[in-house]
């Protein structure tokens, strides 16, 4: 069964997938989502940071402040073991979602 989580799940899954590769700061997460999706997925920082804070609170990601050589600070996020465990069920749920859409309307992932 598809839950309401599917609505925000695209952003959560995209973030988890990127952080599975390496720790990133918020701006870089938004930039890579847009670039790797060919511009189809775009998240503003205003919508991305609250999501990152919620994921941090759940223990899926861990945010830590870094000081750049310029003295400027930015918050860098890394995937936690708990966050890594979230990915398989989310991928399964997305698979169910796409199969259901395909059955209904011929929609596919391509």
Secondary structure, 3 states (H helix, E strand, C coil): CCCCHHHHHHHHHHHHHHHHHCCEEHHHHHHHHHHHCCCCCCCCHHHHHHHHHHHHHHCCEEEEEEECCCCCEEEEEEECHHHHHHHHHHHHHHHHHHHHHHHHHCCCCC
